[in-house]
Amino acid sequence: MSVAEELPGGNDAALLRQSLDEVRRVIVGQDHMVERLIVALLARGHCLLEGVPGVAKTLAASTLATVVGGTFARIQFTPDLVPSDIIGTRVYHPSNEKFDVELGPVFVNFLLADEINRAPAKVQSALLEVMAERQVTLAGVTHPLPKPFIVLATQNPIESEGVYPLPEVQRDRFLFRVRVRHPSAQEELQILQRMSVTPPVPERVLDPPRLLALQQAAEEVSVHQLVADYVVRLVMATRAPAEYGLADLADTIEIGVSPRATLGLVSAGRALALLRGRDYLLPDDIRDVAVDVMGHRLMLTFDALADGVDPEQVVHQILQAVPPPLVVWNQNR
């Protein structure tokens, strides 16, 4: 019996922490990545994991699917992939002289798009409707995807041959872009000790109905007007940096972040607040998720790209320039 079955009215934060601990029992280090995967799941968003090979991106995605429960599918993106390999197609059956719809592997709760930048643009674009509307249209008929649904994509940033960089519209569909870095020396030793013998097997903690309830709980986290105003100021600072004392960024930022970043900051902040055991949103929650939400949505100028400017450093500069609202605690509550 799962924990979700044993504790139907259990504490949300306790269940989420137990899910985190179960994933961390398999994944050594990479705490930031694991936390962001849980937050993206609660916020009904998709997550792009970017890192060199061998840093447990794929293992983290499959482990999370096991812990949370639900169906899971992995698609290895290659240059010869076609859209019908992902979303499905119509198949003619001579026995009954009819076309039947064969649904693709996207009809699962957890879809792992491994090395997504190895497929051409037409294959990447096949995921746009899947990620945005959570449905697939085949032969004029719309097929809804199961709930919950999340796309976990991985890509290798150092590859230059045989890859197709994600277009801006595709990147904008991802709630997070998480950079996965090499483990430390101590974590490397733990990996050796843990994985050189029989590796740990994760256990299921949640199930899809309980996860849907947690997603609903995250949407009900209270957002104060001052925190909402802070989110808008962060976003507007990417579009008109001179108005926020960041005139030096005018030659760095070509196009600021989209309104999806505004919605993503709030939804991700709410999910992080729920994970931390609160039913209200704080400015610190917004600041913690800002880099992963905004970094991949910034479009830098050609000169900035030529100079090797990192979009995440630009976001850090904006966070330092735009002051958060002051939190005053009510001692009577």
C-alpha positions, 0 to 999 in steps of 0.5 A: 500500500502506498503512502498516499493510500495510507494517508489520504488526508496527510500533510502535503509537505510531508508527502512531498518531502518523502517523495524528494527523499525517495528520489535522493535515495537513488540520485546522489547530489543534484539536489537542485535538479531533483527539487526543480523536477518536483516543483515543475510537476506541482506547477503543471509545467515541463522541465528541460534538463541541460548537462553533459552526458552521465550526470543522471538526467535520464535516471532522475526523470525515470526515478521521479516517474517511479516515485510519483506513480503513473505511466512512463515512456522514453523517446530517444530523439534521433535525426531520422525521427518523424512526428508520427513516431511521437504523436501517432498516425493513421494505419490502414488495415486491409482486413476491414478496409479501414483506417484506424488511429494508432496513438503514439508514446506521448499518451503517458503521465511522464514523457522523457524526451531524451536528447531532444535537440538531436531531432529536426525542427518538424519533430520538435514542433510536434510537441508544441500542441502536446506541451501547450494544450495537452492534446493531440489532433490526428485526422481531425480528431482531438485526443486528450492526454492523461492527467497529470502530464509532464514532459521531461526533456534532456539535451547536451549543450556541448554537442555541435554536430548532428544537433538542432538547437531548440527554437525560441517558441519551443524553449518558451514552452518549458517552465524550467531550464535546469543546468545539471553540473558535475558532482563534487568529489564527495558526491562522486565517492558516494556514487561509486559506493552506491552504484558499484553494488546493487543500486537502490530501487525507488519505491512509489510514494504517490499516485496520479489522483493524489498528485492531482490533488497536490497540484490543486493545493499548489494553485490555492497558495495565496499570492499577496498583491505586493508579491504579484507586483514584484513578479511583474517588475522582474519581468518588465526589467527584462523588456525595459531595463533602463527604467529599472536602473539597468541601462547597461543591459539595453545592449545585452537583451534583444527581447525580454521574457514573455508573459509565460515567464510571469505565469511561470514565476507565480506557479513555480513559486506557489509549488515551491512554497507548498513544498516548503510547507506554506500556503502563502507565497514569499518573495524569496520563493520567486527569487529562488525560481527566477533563474530557472524560469527566466534564463532560457526565455531571454534573447540576447543580442548578437554582440552579447552572444559573441562576448559569451554573456550568460543569460543566467548572469543577466537574471542575477543582475536583474534580481539584484537591481529590482528590490523585493517587497518587505515582508512584515510578520503579524505576530498575532497570527 
